[in-house]
Amino acid sequence: MSIVTIAEAKANTGPRSSASVIHCINPATGESLGEVPVASPDDVRAAVERARVAQAAWGKTDFATRRAVLRHLLDVVVEKMDDICEAVVEDSGKTFENALLGEVMPVCNKIRWVMKNGEKHLRPEHVPSGMLMHKKGRIEYPPLGVVACIVPWNYPFQNIFGSFVAPLMAGNAVVIKASEAVAWSTVFFQKVIDEALRRAGQPTDLVQIINGFGETGAALVRARVQKILFIGSVGNGRRIIEGSAEHLTPVVMELGGKDPMIVCDDADLMHAVHSALGGCFINLGQNCIASERILVMDGIYDRFVQEFAGRAGAMRQGVPTAPGTMDVGAINTRQQMKVIDDLVTDAIASGARVLTGGRIPDGPGQFYPPTVLVDVTPEMRIAREEVFGPVALIMRVKDDAEAIRIANGTDFGLHSSVFTRDGARGERIAAALDAGATCINDFGLCYLNQDLPFGGVKYSGFGRMNGRDGLRAYTDPKAVLSDRLPFAIPPKLYPVGPRDYARARHTIRLMFARGLGARIGALFGLMR
């Protein structure tokens, strides 16, 4: 069977009636990519039922079979990495380098980690039986059934593949509702997934991608799936929770952030500058763990601003026609362009100064330039609300305490970074930050370490992706207590005798009272 091509995916996105399709465009050029059909609520329910049928057999497979499927998936991704990058670039407007390093590499890393560690974290775990010495205990991790993933547009490939690998390894089937803003590339990605499943001899209904708008997502939430993973905004997260309540469906929420990067006065200046450039402008800031607030201490502030702003202002932005042509690409949606522009305009009106960027350039394409704002105060909207765009907010702080106070002064708490040459100082600051993760002297690497859980606190969500916790999140942990010895202790509870209460009272004192004397007294009580 030949491996699919982008041309084949394009062939499946021909014109249809506007009421039932998503019109797809390249955000960097404004050119039409084609049209993708919308899944109706009936289509969604049918997809979930197909997944349920496929999962019944898949959930009984051994770990070797599941690893083989992931191995085929990794093979196809590596074989087709250039086509994947091309699809991502056309659909999202990002650069080839970001598509390769920001999407393909993390997915490959995740697949390899799950292949290597999945069985270790999912096989039955033996635990002590405590006071029940005649029994032995274990925890089993059976699959849930069908998992729904509702993912955004900022990482078209990674959001899809990174979401289904863990639940698939745990024995589940997965139905993914992709963002309508990147529906065109999902046609190709589905073919990549189907190719891997067919190579492994498994049904393609195990992983299905559906496209549509709010009605499609709402239908998936209410389709009696066994768990929902949602990655997106706080507002949409609330809607997901409201819908999930209908069937008491558990959810994992990753709702973005307002991540701080603290640069101490003893930090390595250029290391911090380049980390901040990546933290602010990777994927043009369309990143849940973007460093949206850079808190720089007095002793290093002026030099940091000079070095950072000069490099940000020199970035090349435009249509990424080939690898190496642009540093940053386009903003994926017109709606997000407006969010960014409104927040920057409000910040300027409130007293912030623009060092570079700060306005939408003339010409075609959805471009917002790398922007550096200084004199930003914590009270400004832009310092409290998620920008999700290429805007660096550089804020001057006098010491560790002020940096921590400002860093913790928002409703979000996803990721954070601290830069200092003093290891103990870095650990103290990290421990004080309200965040699901802190990276000391680097940006974003916590996500690449698949042994670490990924998720946030406060409005950044709850539940965890990645690592052991991310795998077990897609199981129903089951407690099992079995016989250790070939005989049983009869549980003679009825009828209640006149001495049963006293016997139980002495037994509890013997087991749990403090002090040898009290326990000896309880033992004599039992003997009497």
N, C-alpha and C positions, 0 to 999 in steps of 0.2 A: 504494500500500500504506500503510495507516495505521500510525502509530507505536504501539508497545505501551504499555500502561498497567499500573500496579500491580495494578489489579483483575483484569486478565487473568493476571498472574502468580499471584495468590492462587487463581484458579480452577483452577490446575494443582497445588495442594497439598492435595488432599482426603485423607480418611482412608484408610489402608492397613494391612495387618497390621504389627504392631509389630516383627516380625523383619526387615523389609525397608525400614524407613523411619527417618527422623530426625524426632523430635518437636521442633518449633521453638517457642520462646517469646520474648516481649519481655522482656529482662532488667530493664527499668525498672518494668514493671507485673506481670510474672509471667503475663500472658495468653498463651494459645496463638495462634500464627500459622498453624499448619497442619502438615502432614507432607510431607516431601520424600523421594522414593525413594532408596535406597542402591544404588550401582553395584556389582554383583558383580565378581569377578575376570574373568569372561567378558565382562561389559559393558565393563570397562576395556580388555581386549585388542581388543575390537571397535572401540572408540572410537579406539584408536591405529592400527588398520589403516585405518579411514576417513580419519584424518588423513594417513596415509602416501600414500594414493591422491590426496587433494586436494593434497598438497605436491608431488607429481611435476610437476604443471603449474605450480603457484604458484612453485616454485623457479626456473623458467625465465622468469618475467615480468621486464619492465624496471622501472626505478626509478619511472618516471612512473605505471605501473599501481599500484605499491605505495603511492606518495604519494596517489593517488586514493582508495584504500581507507581510508587514515588520515584523509583529509579528510572522507569520509563518516562515519567513526567520530567525529571531533571534532564534526561537525554534529549528530549524534544526541545526543551527550553534552550539548552546550550546549542543545539543544531540550528535553531531558528532565531538566535538572539538578534541578528541584524534585522530580520523582518519584524521582530517584536519592537525593536527600537524605532524602526520606520513607522510602524502603526501608531506608536505612542506619540512620536513627534508630530505626525499629521493630525492626530485627534486632539492633542492637548496643547500644541505649540511650544513645548519645551525643547531643550537642546538634545542632541544625540548623546552627549556625554552624561547628562542628567538621566536620560532614559536608561542608559547602560549601567551606570554606577548607582543611581538612585532607585532603580526598579528591578532590573534583571539580576544584579549581583545580590541584593538582599533576599530575593526570592530563592535563588540558588542556595544561598547560605541557610535559609530556613528549611528548605527541602532536605538538604544534607543533614542538618541537625536533627530533624524529626526522624529521618531514617535511622540515624545512629542511636538516638536516645528515646524514641517513642516507646519501645517495648519496656525499657527499664522503668519508665514512669507509669505505664498503663497495666502492667501485669499485676496479678494479685499480690498484695503486700501483707506479710505476716506481722502481727502486732501482739504485745503481751496480753494475757487474759486477766491480769490483775488478781483480785481476790478469788477468782474462779479457777483455782489451780488445776482442777480436773478437766478444764476445757482449753481449747486453743482458738485464737481469733485471727481473722484476716479481713482485709478490705479488698473487694473486687471493684473493677472500674468498667462496667458494661456501657456500651454506647447509648446515647439518648434516643436516636432515631433519625429524624430529619432536622437539620439545622438551617436556619435562614440567615443570610448575611446581606446587609444593606450597606453599601459602600459608596464613598464620594468620588469626585472627579479628579482630585489632585494627583493621584498616582494610578492611572487607569489599569496598568498591568499588576503592580504590586498589591493594590487593594483587593483585587480579585483572587490572585493566586496565594497571597499571604494569608487570606482569610479562610480558604477551604482546606489547606494542607493539614492543619492540626485536627479539625473535626473528622476529616477523611481517615487519618491514621487511627483515630479513636473508634472507628467503625461506623461512622455516620454517613448518610447521604447529605448533600448540600445543594440548596437552591439560592442563587445569588441575584439580588436585584442591583444592577449597576446603575450609576448615575446617567440620566438622559443626556448630560453634557458630553459624555464620551461613549455614547452608544455604538458608534461606528466601529471602534476597535474591538468591541466585545464579540462581534461576529467572527473575527479572526481568532481571538483568544479561545472561544468555544471550540473552534476547530483544532487548536493546539491541544486542549484538554481531551477532546474526543480521540485524537490520534494516540495519545498516551494510554488512555483506557483501552482502546482496541488492541494495542500492542500487548497489553497485559491480559487480554481476554476477559475484560470486565465490561458491564453495560455502561453506555454513555449517560444513562439516566442518573448515575451516581453524583455527577456534578453538572448542574444546569444553570445557565445564565439567562435571566429574563430582563427585558427592557421595558421602560415605561416611565410614567410620571407619578404623581402622588397616589392616584387611585391604584396603580399596580403595587406600589410599596405597601399601601394599607391592606390590600388583599392578601399579600404575603404574610404580614404580621398576624392576620386573623385566620390563617389557613391551618390552624392546629399543628404547627410545627412544634418541636420540643425545646428549641432554644433560638434566641435571636441575638446576633452580633450586629450592633449598629455603630458605624463610624460616621460622624457628621457634626452638625451644629447642636447647640443646647436646645433651641426651639424645636427642631425636628426630633431631637431625642425625647422631649416631653411627649410629642405626638406618638412616638413609638411605644412609650410606656403606657400611655392611655389605651392604645390598641391592644397591647399585650395583656392588659388586665382582663380582657374578655375571657381568655382561656387560662389565665394565671401562668402565662408563658414566661420563664426566666429570661433575663436579658444581660448582655455585656455591653456597656456603653463606653465609647471613647469619643469625647465631645470637644476636643481641641484644647487650646491653652493660650496663655499670655506669658510665655516662658521668660524668666529672667536669666541674664548672663552677668555675673558679678566679676569685675576685673579689679583685683586688689592692687594697692600701690606697689607691691613687691613682685607683681606678675612679670613674666617674660613678655615684653611689649609686642614684638612681632608675632609671636605664637598666638597671643590673645587677639591681635588684629586679624590675622588670617582665619582663626577659628570663628570670630564674629562675622567676617565676610561670608563664610559658609553658612553660619547659623541664620543669618538674615536673608541671604540671596539664593541659597540652593532652591531650585524649582521656583525661583522668583518669589520666594516667601510663602508660596502656597503649600505650607507644611505645618502639620499639627504641632511639631516640636520646634518650630522656628523661634529663634532668639529675638522676640519682639521688643524686649527692653534690655538695653545694655547699661548696666550700672557701673560707672567707672569712678574710682576714687581720686581725690584731689591731686595726689602726688604724681599721677600718670595721665590725668585727664587730657590736658592740652596736647601732649604728644600723641596720645591715642586718637583723638579726633582728627588731627592733621593727617596721620598715616591712613586712617580708615576712610575718611572722606575723599582723599586723593585717589585711592584705589577704586572706591565705589563709583566715582565720577568718570573713571576711564573704562568702565565695563562696556563691551560691545553688545548691543541689543538689536534684534531684527529677526528676519525669517531664517531659521536654521536650515539652510539648503543642503548642508553636508557636515560631517564631523569637523570640529575645529573652526567653524565660521563665526560662531557667536558664543558669548559668555552666558547670556540669559535670553530667554525667549519671550513668550506671550502669556497674558493672563487668560485663563481658560474660559471664563464666562463674562458677559457684559454686566451681569448683576454684580459680580465681584469687583469689576472695574469701578462701579459706582460706589460700592462700600469703601474701597480704598480712597477714592478721590474725596468723598464726603468727610472721612476722618482726617485726612491731611488738611483739607480746607478749614475744618473746624479747629485743628491744632494751631494752624498759622494765625487764625483769628484770635486764638486764646494766648498768643505770645510766643509760640515756637518759631525758631528760625530754620530756614531751609539752606543747607550747604550745597546740596546737589539734588537734581531731580525735582519732584514736587508738583509736576503737572503733566497732563496727558499730551503727548506730542501729536502734531498734525500727521495725517496720512492714514492709510488702511491698516488693518490689524488691531488686535486688542493688546496694546503695549502700554505698560506703566513703567517708567524708568526706575532704576535703583535710586532710592531717595534716602537722604540723611537729614534727620531733624535733631536739633539741639535746643537747649533751654526748655525742655519738656518737663512738666511737673506732674506729680502723681494724680492730681485732680482732673487733668484733661481727659476727655473721652478716649482719645487715642492711647492713653496709658492704661486704660481699664478695659477697653473692648478689643476683641480679636480683630486684627487688620487682615491677616491672611494674604499678605502682599509684600512687595519688596520695599518695606519702609523700616529703616533702622532708627530707633528712638534712643539717643544717647543721653543719659541722665547722670549728672554729677552728684556724688555722695561723699560724705566726709570720713566715714569709718565703717567698720563691719556692722555695727548695730543699725545704722541708718540703712545700709544696703539690705540687710535682712528684713527690716520693717517694710521698706518699699517693695521688695521682692514678694513678700507675703500679703501685700495689700490689695490683691484682686480676688475675684471669685474663682479663679482658675488655679490649677496645680498639677500640671502634667509633667513637664521636664524642667530641668534647671542646670546651670553650669557655674563653676567657680574656678577662677584662675589666680593662683598664688604659688610662689616658690616654697612656702612654708607648709609642709604636709599637715601638721597638726592644726594650723589655722584653717586650711581647706576642709578638714574633717569637721571642725567645730561649726563652720558656716553651713556645710552640707547638712549636718544633723538638725540645724535650726530651720531649714527651708520646708515649707508646706508643698511637697511635690511627690509625684509617684516615682521620680528618679532624679538623681543628681550625678552629673559627670564632672569630675575634678580634672582640670587642665585639658579638657577636650570638649567638643560639641557633639552630641547626638550618638555617641558610640554605645550608650546603654542599649539602644534598639538593636544594634548589630550583634550584641552578645546574646545569643538565643537562650542561654541558660538563665538570663534575668527575666523576670516578669515585666510586662509593659502595660501601663495604665496610669490613671490619674486619681486625684482626690478633689474634693469640692465639686465645682461645676465641670471639671474635666472628665467626670464619669466615675464608673465603678466596674469591678470585675477586672480580669487581667488577660492579656494576650501574651504569647511567647512563653518559653520555659515550661517547667513542670506544671505550674498553675494553669498556663494556657492550654495545655493538653487535657488536664483533668477537668477543665471547665466544660468539656464536651462529653462528660460521662455522668452517670448516676451512681456515685459511690455507694456500694452495698456492703453492709456489715454481716459477716458470717461467723457464727460460733459453733464449733463442732467438738466432738469428744476427743479428749487426749488419752483417756484410759478406757479399757474394755468394759468398765462397769459404770453405772450411774448412781448418783446420790438422789434418792427419791425425795421430791419436793412435797413433804407432808405438811400441807397448810390447813387442811380441813379434816375433821371438825376442829375448831379452836379449843385448846385445852386450858385448864386453870393456871398452868405454869408457863404458857407460851410467851406471854409478855415479859415476864421476869427473865426467862431464858434468852430472849432476843436482846433485852437490855444489857445483860451481862456480856453477851457476845459482842455487842457494839463497843462496850467499854474495853473489852479485851483487845479488840482490833484497833481502836482509834484513840483511846485515852492517852494523855501525856503522863509519863512517869511510870517507872517499873512497879512502884507500890500499887498504883491504881489498877494496873493490869493484873498483878498477882491477886488482888482482891476480887477482880472480875472472874478470874479463873476458879477461885474457891467458891464463888457464888454459883458458877456453872456446875461445879462438882456437887454442891449441895442439892 
